[in-house]
């Protein structure tokens, strides 16, 4: 361009200013940090600065949880042209070779009640109400409530669901009264051991 503008009449000897173009202005943008982001978050972050998400590849990673980006083709803060596509690698989870648990874990235990209250208590009925309570990790929960005759002792309870693999302390109530061995001040207790079982 010129100043004065083209085709303007000027006095001989006047100063004419010329501006020479160096070509289209190239406004490069800074690549955002995508490491640790999800694919959706990365796509939005790139779009916000005028870039685009390129190829997405999945690979196992022991450092990043499944779904998080572990690699980007252009490093953060690198200047690139608008519209540049940034390739990423997304974690598919730990490289466990199939050894990682695939489902939820339950804790299942059992207990053997090795005494017969009919041998220690004055019981006139043919059956008694037996309630077993378990204390585990500070929580107390009932695990059985049933009627039993003398011939149904001793007995084993299986399939007890626990909160962890910590041992459970079992207390027995007979007809609503905590069971104690003769001469003992404290209630008789049993231990239920638990193990983790994958669903």
Biotite code that builds the C-alpha atoms (Angstrom):
import biotite.structure as struc

atoms = struc.array([
    struc.Atom([0.000, 0.000, 0.000], chain_id="A", res_id=1, res_name="UNK", atom_name="CA", element="C"),
    struc.Atom([1.027, 3.627, -0.382], chain_id="A", res_id=2, res_name="UNK", atom_name="CA", element="C"),
    struc.Atom([0.401, 6.847, 1.440], chain_id="A", res_id=3, res_name="UNK", atom_name="CA", element="C"),
    struc.Atom([-1.080, 8.947, -0.133], chain_id="A", res_id=4, res_name="UNK", atom_name="CA", element="C"),
    struc.Atom([-3.279, 6.285, -1.767], chain_id="A", res_id=5, res_name="UNK", atom_name="CA", element="C"),
    struc.Atom([-2.842, 5.163, -5.344], chain_id="A", res_id=6, res_name="UNK", atom_name="CA", element="C"),
    struc.Atom([-4.009, 7.588, -8.118], chain_id="A", res_id=7, res_name="UNK", atom_name="CA", element="C"),
    struc.Atom([-3.851, 10.549, -5.717], chain_id="A", res_id=8, res_name="UNK", atom_name="CA", element="C"),
    struc.Atom([-2.307, 13.680, -7.312], chain_id="A", res_id=9, res_name="UNK", atom_name="CA", element="C"),
    struc.Atom([0.659, 15.014, -5.336], chain_id="A", res_id=10, res_name="UNK", atom_name="CA", element="C"),
    struc.Atom([3.081, 17.900, -5.703], chain_id="A", res_id=11, res_name="UNK", atom_name="CA", element="C"),
    struc.Atom([6.380, 17.023, -7.280], chain_id="A", res_id=12, res_name="UNK", atom_name="CA", element="C"),
    struc.Atom([8.938, 16.313, -4.564], chain_id="A", res_id=13, res_name="UNK", atom_name="CA", element="C"),
    struc.Atom([6.381, 15.189, -1.961], chain_id="A", res_id=14, res_name="UNK", atom_name="CA", element="C"),
    struc.Atom([7.181, 12.124, 0.194], chain_id="A", res_id=15, res_name="UNK", atom_name="CA", element="C"),
    struc.Atom([5.309, 8.926, -0.667], chain_id="A", res_id=16, res_name="UNK", atom_name="CA", element="C"),
    struc.Atom([5.317, 6.145, 1.947], chain_id="A", res_id=17, res_name="UNK", atom_name="CA", element="C"),
    struc.Atom([5.187, 2.537, 0.722], chain_id="A", res_id=18, res_name="UNK", atom_name="CA", element="C"),
    struc.Atom([4.270, -0.493, 2.898], chain_id="A", res_id=19, res_name="UNK", atom_name="CA", element="C"),
    struc.Atom([5.505, -3.810, 1.485], chain_id="A", res_id=20, res_name="UNK", atom_name="CA", element="C"),
    struc.Atom([3.645, -7.000, 2.529], chain_id="A", res_id=21, res_name="UNK", atom_name="CA", element="C"),
    struc.Atom([5.676, -9.883, 3.933], chain_id="A", res_id=22, res_name="UNK", atom_name="CA", element="C"),
    struc.Atom([2.830, -12.344, 3.249], chain_id="A", res_id=23, res_name="UNK", atom_name="CA", element="C"),
    struc.Atom([-0.051, -13.634, 5.369], chain_id="A", res_id=24, res_name="UNK", atom_name="CA", element="C"),
    struc.Atom([0.396, -13.194, 9.118], chain_id="A", res_id=25, res_name="UNK", atom_name="CA", element="C"),
    struc.Atom([1.146, -16.564, 10.778], chain_id="A", res_id=26, res_name="UNK", atom_name="CA", element="C"),
    struc.Atom([-0.336, -16.596, 14.273], chain_id="A", res_id=27, res_name="UNK", atom_name="CA", element="C"),
    struc.Atom([0.924, -19.838, 15.805], chain_id="A", res_id=28, res_name="UNK", atom_name="CA", element="C"),
    struc.Atom([-0.718, -21.266, 18.915], chain_id="A", res_id=29, res_name="UNK", atom_name="CA", element="C"),
    struc.Atom([0.684, -23.002, 21.975], chain_id="A", res_id=30, res_name="UNK", atom_name="CA", element="C"),
    struc.Atom([-0.080, -26.707, 22.414], chain_id="A", res_id=31, res_name="UNK", atom_name="CA", element="C"),
    struc.Atom([-1.875, -27.405, 25.733], chain_id="A", res_id=32, res_name="UNK", atom_name="CA", element="C"),
    struc.Atom([-0.741, -30.064, 28.209], chain_id="A", res_id=33, res_name="UNK", atom_name="CA", element="C"),
    struc.Atom([-2.849, -33.174, 27.507], chain_id="A", res_id=34, res_name="UNK", atom_name="CA", element="C"),
    struc.Atom([-1.019, -35.712, 29.686], chain_id="A", res_id=35, res_name="UNK", atom_name="CA", element="C"),
    struc.Atom([-3.361, -37.186, 32.305], chain_id="A", res_id=36, res_name="UNK", atom_name="CA", element="C"),
    struc.Atom([-6.481, -35.845, 30.575], chain_id="A", res_id=37, res_name="UNK", atom_name="CA", element="C"),
    struc.Atom([-9.235, -37.976, 29.090], chain_id="A", res_id=38, res_name="UNK", atom_name="CA", element="C"),
    struc.Atom([-9.791, -38.121, 25.338], chain_id="A", res_id=39, res_name="UNK", atom_name="CA", element="C"),
    struc.Atom([-12.895, -35.934, 25.690], chain_id="A", res_id=40, res_name="UNK", atom_name="CA", element="C"),
    struc.Atom([-11.070, -33.345, 27.811], chain_id="A", res_id=41, res_name="UNK", atom_name="CA", element="C"),
    struc.Atom([-8.172, -33.266, 25.346], chain_id="A", res_id=42, res_name="UNK", atom_name="CA", element="C"),
    struc.Atom([-10.467, -32.728, 22.357], chain_id="A", res_id=43, res_name="UNK", atom_name="CA", element="C"),
    struc.Atom([-12.083, -29.747, 24.100], chain_id="A", res_id=44, res_name="UNK", atom_name="CA", element="C"),
    struc.Atom([-8.748, -28.245, 25.181], chain_id="A", res_id=45, res_name="UNK", atom_name="CA", element="C"),
    struc.Atom([-7.401, -28.468, 21.630], chain_id="A", res_id=46, res_name="UNK", atom_name="CA", element="C"),
    struc.Atom([-10.568, -27.033, 20.096], chain_id="A", res_id=47, res_name="UNK", atom_name="CA", element="C"),
    struc.Atom([-10.436, -24.076, 22.491], chain_id="A", res_id=48, res_name="UNK", atom_name="CA", element="C"),
    struc.Atom([-7.055, -22.988, 21.064], chain_id="A", res_id=49, res_name="UNK", atom_name="CA", element="C"),
    struc.Atom([-7.820, -23.779, 17.420], chain_id="A", res_id=50, res_name="UNK", atom_name="CA", element="C"),
    struc.Atom([-6.192, -27.207, 17.217], chain_id="A", res_id=51, res_name="UNK", atom_name="CA", element="C"),
    struc.Atom([-7.665, -30.672, 16.662], chain_id="A", res_id=52, res_name="UNK", atom_name="CA", element="C"),
    struc.Atom([-7.331, -34.168, 18.060], chain_id="A", res_id=53, res_name="UNK", atom_name="CA", element="C"),
    struc.Atom([-5.560, -36.508, 15.647], chain_id="A", res_id=54, res_name="UNK", atom_name="CA", element="C"),
    struc.Atom([-5.009, -40.250, 15.851], chain_id="A", res_id=55, res_name="UNK", atom_name="CA", element="C"),
    struc.Atom([-5.880, -41.904, 19.171], chain_id="A", res_id=56, res_name="UNK", atom_name="CA", element="C"),
    struc.Atom([-4.013, -45.089, 20.096], chain_id="A", res_id=57, res_name="UNK", atom_name="CA", element="C"),
    struc.Atom([-4.485, -47.237, 23.206], chain_id="A", res_id=58, res_name="UNK", atom_name="CA", element="C"),
    struc.Atom([-1.606, -48.833, 25.086], chain_id="A", res_id=59, res_name="UNK", atom_name="CA", element="C"),
    struc.Atom([-1.187, -50.412, 28.526], chain_id="A", res_id=60, res_name="UNK", atom_name="CA", element="C"),
    struc.Atom([0.306, -48.177, 31.220], chain_id="A", res_id=61, res_name="UNK", atom_name="CA", element="C"),
    struc.Atom([1.332, -48.885, 34.812], chain_id="A", res_id=62, res_name="UNK", atom_name="CA", element="C"),
    struc.Atom([1.548, -45.148, 35.574], chain_id="A", res_id=63, res_name="UNK", atom_name="CA", element="C"),
    struc.Atom([-1.772, -43.831, 34.292], chain_id="A", res_id=64, res_name="UNK", atom_name="CA", element="C"),
    struc.Atom([-5.286, -45.226, 34.944], chain_id="A", res_id=65, res_name="UNK", atom_name="CA", element="C"),
    struc.Atom([-7.330, -46.476, 32.013], chain_id="A", res_id=66, res_name="UNK", atom_name="CA", element="C"),
    struc.Atom([-8.727, -43.622, 29.921], chain_id="A", res_id=67, res_name="UNK", atom_name="CA", element="C"),
    struc.Atom([-5.975, -41.079, 30.660], chain_id="A", res_id=68, res_name="UNK", atom_name="CA", element="C"),
    struc.Atom([-3.601, -39.748, 27.993], chain_id="A", res_id=69, res_name="UNK", atom_name="CA", element="C"),
    struc.Atom([0.012, -40.893, 28.432], chain_id="A", res_id=70, res_name="UNK", atom_name="CA", element="C"),
    struc.Atom([1.625, -39.309, 25.325], chain_id="A", res_id=71, res_name="UNK", atom_name="CA", element="C"),
    struc.Atom([1.045, -36.405, 22.913], chain_id="A", res_id=72, res_name="UNK", atom_name="CA", element="C"),
    struc.Atom([2.799, -35.975, 19.563], chain_id="A", res_id=73, res_name="UNK", atom_name="CA", element="C"),
    struc.Atom([3.552, -32.285, 20.171], chain_id="A", res_id=74, res_name="UNK", atom_name="CA", element="C"),
    struc.Atom([4.835, -31.308, 23.591], chain_id="A", res_id=75, res_name="UNK", atom_name="CA", element="C"),
    struc.Atom([3.042, -28.762, 25.747], chain_id="A", res_id=76, res_name="UNK", atom_name="CA", element="C"),
    struc.Atom([3.740, -25.073, 25.009], chain_id="A", res_id=77, res_name="UNK", atom_name="CA", element="C"),
    struc.Atom([5.153, -25.952, 21.567], chain_id="A", res_id=78, res_name="UNK", atom_name="CA", element="C"),
    struc.Atom([4.068, -23.396, 18.924], chain_id="A", res_id=79, res_name="UNK", atom_name="CA", element="C"),
    struc.Atom([2.219, -24.912, 15.969], chain_id="A", res_id=80, res_name="UNK", atom_name="CA", element="C"),
    struc.Atom([0.028, -23.654, 13.140], chain_id="A", res_id=81, res_name="UNK", atom_name="CA", element="C"),
    struc.Atom([-3.725, -23.347, 13.751], chain_id="A", res_id=82, res_name="UNK", atom_name="CA", element="C"),
    struc.Atom([-5.595, -26.494, 12.776], chain_id="A", res_id=83, res_name="UNK", atom_name="CA", element="C"),
    struc.Atom([-2.668, -28.795, 13.572], chain_id="A", res_id=84, res_name="UNK", atom_name="CA", element="C"),
    struc.Atom([-3.806, -32.278, 14.615], chain_id="A", res_id=85, res_name="UNK", atom_name="CA", element="C"),
    struc.Atom([-2.248, -33.650, 17.795], chain_id="A", res_id=86, res_name="UNK", atom_name="CA", element="C"),
    struc.Atom([-1.930, -37.439, 18.064], chain_id="A", res_id=87, res_name="UNK", atom_name="CA", element="C"),
    struc.Atom([-2.253, -39.052, 21.505], chain_id="A", res_id=88, res_name="UNK", atom_name="CA", element="C"),
    struc.Atom([-1.876, -42.404, 23.269], chain_id="A", res_id=89, res_name="UNK", atom_name="CA", element="C"),
    struc.Atom([-4.531, -43.338, 25.848], chain_id="A", res_id=90, res_name="UNK", atom_name="CA", element="C"),
    struc.Atom([-3.901, -45.776, 28.708], chain_id="A", res_id=91, res_name="UNK", atom_name="CA", element="C"),
    struc.Atom([-5.817, -49.055, 28.543], chain_id="A", res_id=92, res_name="UNK", atom_name="CA", element="C"),
    struc.Atom([-4.897, -49.858, 32.151], chain_id="A", res_id=93, res_name="UNK", atom_name="CA", element="C"),
    struc.Atom([-2.037, -51.765, 33.816], chain_id="A", res_id=94, res_name="UNK", atom_name="CA", element="C"),
    struc.Atom([-0.035, -54.289, 31.824], chain_id="A", res_id=95, res_name="UNK", atom_name="CA", element="C"),
    struc.Atom([-0.912, -57.271, 33.979], chain_id="A", res_id=96, res_name="UNK", atom_name="CA", element="C"),
    struc.Atom([-1.045, -59.947, 31.341], chain_id="A", res_id=97, res_name="UNK", atom_name="CA", element="C"),
    struc.Atom([-4.602, -60.763, 32.330], chain_id="A", res_id=98, res_name="UNK", atom_name="CA", element="C"),
    struc.Atom([-3.739, -61.150, 36.002], chain_id="A", res_id=99, res_name="UNK", atom_name="CA", element="C"),
    struc.Atom([-5.572, -58.056, 37.155], chain_id="A", res_id=100, res_name="UNK", atom_name="CA", element="C"),
    struc.Atom([-8.968, -58.629, 38.821], chain_id="A", res_id=101, res_name="UNK", atom_name="CA", element="C"),
    struc.Atom([-11.737, -58.062, 36.305], chain_id="A", res_id=102, res_name="UNK", atom_name="CA", element="C"),
    struc.Atom([-14.645, -57.848, 38.738], chain_id="A", res_id=103, res_name="UNK", atom_name="CA", element="C"),
    struc.Atom([-15.575, -56.846, 42.231], chain_id="A", res_id=104, res_name="UNK", atom_name="CA", element="C"),
    struc.Atom([-14.073, -58.677, 45.184], chain_id="A", res_id=105, res_name="UNK", atom_name="CA", element="C"),
    struc.Atom([-16.234, -60.125, 47.954], chain_id="A", res_id=106, res_name="UNK", atom_name="CA", element="C"),
    struc.Atom([-14.980, -61.425, 51.279], chain_id="A", res_id=107, res_name="UNK", atom_name="CA", element="C"),
    struc.Atom([-16.479, -64.789, 52.199], chain_id="A", res_id=108, res_name="UNK", atom_name="CA", element="C"),
    struc.Atom([-15.948, -66.600, 55.483], chain_id="A", res_id=109, res_name="UNK", atom_name="CA", element="C"),
    struc.Atom([-17.129, -69.508, 57.605], chain_id="A", res_id=110, res_name="UNK", atom_name="CA", element="C"),
    struc.Atom([-17.291, -70.458, 61.273], chain_id="A", res_id=111, res_name="UNK", atom_name="CA", element="C"),
    struc.Atom([-17.631, -73.748, 63.160], chain_id="A", res_id=112, res_name="UNK", atom_name="CA", element="C"),
    struc.Atom([-19.786, -73.581, 66.313], chain_id="A", res_id=113, res_name="UNK", atom_name="CA", element="C"),
    struc.Atom([-18.249, -76.419, 68.307], chain_id="A", res_id=114, res_name="UNK", atom_name="CA", element="C"),
    struc.Atom([-20.445, -76.422, 71.437], chain_id="A", res_id=115, res_name="UNK", atom_name="CA", element="C"),
    struc.Atom([-23.958, -77.624, 72.177], chain_id="A", res_id=116, res_name="UNK", atom_name="CA", element="C"),
    struc.Atom([-25.893, -75.236, 74.456], chain_id="A", res_id=117, res_name="UNK", atom_name="CA", element="C"),
    struc.Atom([-28.182, -78.125, 75.446], chain_id="A", res_id=118, res_name="UNK", atom_name="CA", element="C"),
    struc.Atom([-25.187, -79.587, 77.314], chain_id="A", res_id=119, res_name="UNK", atom_name="CA", element="C"),
    struc.Atom([-24.699, -76.434, 79.410], chain_id="A", res_id=120, res_name="UNK", atom_name="CA", element="C"),
    struc.Atom([-28.098, -74.797, 79.834], chain_id="A", res_id=121, res_name="UNK", atom_name="CA", element="C"),
    struc.Atom([-31.338, -75.928, 81.407], chain_id="A", res_id=122, res_name="UNK", atom_name="CA", element="C"),
    struc.Atom([-33.449, -76.104, 78.276], chain_id="A", res_id=123, res_name="UNK", atom_name="CA", element="C"),
    struc.Atom([-36.906, -77.663, 78.361], chain_id="A", res_id=124, res_name="UNK", atom_name="CA", element="C"),
    struc.Atom([-37.870, -76.925, 74.769], chain_id="A", res_id=125, res_name="UNK", atom_name="CA", element="C"),
    struc.Atom([-37.034, -79.261, 71.904], chain_id="A", res_id=126, res_name="UNK", atom_name="CA", element="C"),
    struc.Atom([-35.656, -76.327, 69.919], chain_id="A", res_id=127, res_name="UNK", atom_name="CA", element="C"),
    struc.Atom([-33.960, -73.054, 70.785], chain_id="A", res_id=128, res_name="UNK", atom_name="CA", element="C"),
    struc.Atom([-33.633, -69.808, 68.882], chain_id="A", res_id=129, res_name="UNK", atom_name="CA", element="C"),
    struc.Atom([-30.013, -69.335, 67.843], chain_id="A", res_id=130, res_name="UNK", atom_name="CA", element="C"),
    struc.Atom([-28.731, -65.950, 66.708], chain_id="A", res_id=131, res_name="UNK", atom_name="CA", element="C"),
    struc.Atom([-25.114, -65.474, 65.635], chain_id="A", res_id=132, res_name="UNK", atom_name="CA", element="C"),
    struc.Atom([-23.665, -61.960, 65.573], chain_id="A", res_id=133, res_name="UNK", atom_name="CA", element="C"),
    struc.Atom([-20.352, -60.994, 64.045], chain_id="A", res_id=134, res_name="UNK", atom_name="CA", element="C"),
    struc.Atom([-18.089, -58.072, 64.885], chain_id="A", res_id=135, res_name="UNK", atom_name="CA", element="C"),
    struc.Atom([-15.634, -57.152, 62.131], chain_id="A", res_id=136, res_name="UNK", atom_name="CA", element="C"),
    struc.Atom([-13.693, -53.915, 61.685], chain_id="A", res_id=137, res_name="UNK", atom_name="CA", element="C"),
    struc.Atom([-15.848, -52.259, 64.358], chain_id="A", res_id=138, res_name="UNK", atom_name="CA", element="C"),
    struc.Atom([-19.177, -53.253, 62.760], chain_id="A", res_id=139, res_name="UNK", atom_name="CA", element="C"),
    struc.Atom([-21.646, -55.699, 64.313], chain_id="A", res_id=140, res_name="UNK", atom_name="CA", element="C"),
    struc.Atom([-24.027, -57.613, 62.045], chain_id="A", res_id=141, res_name="UNK", atom_name="CA", element="C"),
    struc.Atom([-26.325, -60.627, 62.557], chain_id="A", res_id=142, res_name="UNK", atom_name="CA", element="C"),
    struc.Atom([-25.402, -63.569, 60.337], chain_id="A", res_id=143, res_name="UNK", atom_name="CA", element="C"),
    struc.Atom([-27.970, -66.227, 61.334], chain_id="A", res_id=144, res_name="UNK", atom_name="CA", element="C"),
    struc.Atom([-31.310, -66.398, 63.119], chain_id="A", res_id=145, res_name="UNK", atom_name="CA", element="C"),
    struc.Atom([-32.828, -69.865, 63.200], chain_id="A", res_id=146, res_name="UNK", atom_name="CA", element="C"),
    struc.Atom([-34.366, -72.572, 65.373], chain_id="A", res_id=147, res_name="UNK", atom_name="CA", element="C"),
    struc.Atom([-32.152, -75.563, 66.230], chain_id="A", res_id=148, res_name="UNK", atom_name="CA", element="C"),
    struc.Atom([-32.650, -78.795, 68.148], chain_id="A", res_id=149, res_name="UNK", atom_name="CA", element="C"),
    struc.Atom([-30.068, -80.600, 70.281], chain_id="A", res_id=150, res_name="UNK", atom_name="CA", element="C"),
    struc.Atom([-29.125, -82.896, 67.415], chain_id="A", res_id=151, res_name="UNK", atom_name="CA", element="C"),
    struc.Atom([-28.302, -79.898, 65.188], chain_id="A", res_id=152, res_name="UNK", atom_name="CA", element="C"),
    struc.Atom([-25.252, -78.973, 67.246], chain_id="A", res_id=153, res_name="UNK", atom_name="CA", element="C"),
    struc.Atom([-22.371, -78.525, 66.581], chain_id="A", res_id=154, res_name="UNK", atom_name="CA", element="C"),
    struc.Atom([-22.767, -76.876, 63.173], chain_id="A", res_id=155, res_name="UNK", atom_name="CA", element="C"),
    struc.Atom([-20.900, -74.875, 60.536], chain_id="A", res_id=156, res_name="UNK", atom_name="CA", element="C"),
    struc.Atom([-22.015, -71.622, 58.929], chain_id="A", res_id=157, res_name="UNK", atom_name="CA", element="C"),
    struc.Atom([-20.585, -70.981, 55.465], chain_id="A", res_id=158, res_name="UNK", atom_name="CA", element="C"),
    struc.Atom([-20.951, -68.153, 52.961], chain_id="A", res_id=159, res_name="UNK", atom_name="CA", element="C"),
    struc.Atom([-20.669, -65.380, 55.551], chain_id="A", res_id=160, res_name="UNK", atom_name="CA", element="C"),
    struc.Atom([-20.216, -62.036, 53.770], chain_id="A", res_id=161, res_name="UNK", atom_name="CA", element="C"),
    struc.Atom([-17.618, -59.759, 55.359], chain_id="A", res_id=162, res_name="UNK", atom_name="CA", element="C"),
    struc.Atom([-16.324, -56.240, 54.767], chain_id="A", res_id=163, res_name="UNK", atom_name="CA", element="C"),
    struc.Atom([-12.643, -57.245, 54.512], chain_id="A", res_id=164, res_name="UNK", atom_name="CA", element="C"),
    struc.Atom([-10.291, -60.170, 55.048], chain_id="A", res_id=165, res_name="UNK", atom_name="CA", element="C"),
    struc.Atom([-10.042, -59.319, 58.754], chain_id="A", res_id=166, res_name="UNK", atom_name="CA", element="C"),
    struc.Atom([-11.172, -62.094, 61.149], chain_id="A", res_id=167, res_name="UNK", atom_name="CA", element="C"),
    struc.Atom([-14.743, -61.794, 62.425], chain_id="A", res_id=168, res_name="UNK", atom_name="CA", element="C"),
    struc.Atom([-15.600, -62.403, 66.095], chain_id="A", res_id=169, res_name="UNK", atom_name="CA", element="C"),
    struc.Atom([-18.770, -64.478, 66.453], chain_id="A", res_id=170, res_name="UNK", atom_name="CA", element="C"),
    struc.Atom([-21.080, -64.358, 69.482], chain_id="A", res_id=171, res_name="UNK", atom_name="CA", element="C"),
    struc.Atom([-24.027, -66.740, 69.959], chain_id="A", res_id=172, res_name="UNK", atom_name="CA", element="C"),
    struc.Atom([-27.363, -65.863, 71.551], chain_id="A", res_id=173, res_name="UNK", atom_name="CA", element="C"),
    struc.Atom([-29.619, -68.692, 72.738], chain_id="A", res_id=174, res_name="UNK", atom_name="CA", element="C"),
    struc.Atom([-33.260, -67.696, 73.228], chain_id="A", res_id=175, res_name="UNK", atom_name="CA", element="C"),
    struc.Atom([-32.162, -64.075, 73.334], chain_id="A", res_id=176, res_name="UNK", atom_name="CA", element="C"),
    struc.Atom([-29.421, -64.553, 75.959], chain_id="A", res_id=177, res_name="UNK", atom_name="CA", element="C"),
    struc.Atom([-25.717, -64.383, 75.124], chain_id="A", res_id=178, res_name="UNK", atom_name="CA", element="C"),
    struc.Atom([-24.110, -67.815, 75.516], chain_id="A", res_id=179, res_name="UNK", atom_name="CA", element="C"),
    struc.Atom([-21.402, -68.199, 78.173], chain_id="A", res_id=180, res_name="UNK", atom_name="CA", element="C"),
    struc.Atom([-19.610, -71.313, 79.312], chain_id="A", res_id=181, res_name="UNK", atom_name="CA", element="C"),
    struc.Atom([-20.236, -72.204, 82.981], chain_id="A", res_id=182, res_name="UNK", atom_name="CA", element="C"),
    struc.Atom([-17.982, -70.211, 85.309], chain_id="A", res_id=183, res_name="UNK", atom_name="CA", element="C"),
    struc.Atom([-17.032, -67.705, 82.610], chain_id="A", res_id=184, res_name="UNK", atom_name="CA", element="C"),
    struc.Atom([-17.841, -63.994, 82.876], chain_id="A", res_id=185, res_name="UNK", atom_name="CA", element="C"),
    struc.Atom([-17.321, -63.229, 79.212], chain_id="A", res_id=186, res_name="UNK", atom_name="CA", element="C"),
    struc.Atom([-19.369, -64.508, 76.308], chain_id="A", res_id=187, res_name="UNK", atom_name="CA", element="C"),
    struc.Atom([-18.070, -67.497, 74.412], chain_id="A", res_id=188, res_name="UNK", atom_name="CA", element="C"),
    struc.Atom([-16.755, -66.365, 71.017], chain_id="A", res_id=189, res_name="UNK", atom_name="CA", element="C"),
    struc.Atom([-15.617, -67.985, 67.788], chain_id="A", res_id=190, res_name="UNK", atom_name="CA", element="C"),
    struc.Atom([-13.451, -66.711, 64.942], chain_id="A", res_id=191, res_name="UNK", atom_name="CA", element="C"),
    struc.Atom([-14.620, -66.544, 61.322], chain_id="A", res_id=192, res_name="UNK", atom_name="CA", element="C"),
    struc.Atom([-11.809, -66.330, 58.776], chain_id="A", res_id=193, res_name="UNK", atom_name="CA", element="C"),
    struc.Atom([-12.357, -64.614, 55.432], chain_id="A", res_id=194, res_name="UNK", atom_name="CA", element="C"),
    struc.Atom([-10.812, -64.751, 51.993], chain_id="A", res_id=195, res_name="UNK", atom_name="CA", element="C"),
    struc.Atom([-11.249, -62.567, 48.927], chain_id="A", res_id=196, res_name="UNK", atom_name="CA", element="C"),
    struc.Atom([-13.390, -64.056, 46.168], chain_id="A", res_id=197, res_name="UNK", atom_name="CA", element="C"),
    struc.Atom([-13.661, -62.363, 42.755], chain_id="A", res_id=198, res_name="UNK", atom_name="CA", element="C"),
    struc.Atom([-17.135, -62.202, 41.244], chain_id="A", res_id=199, res_name="UNK", atom_name="CA", element="C"),
])
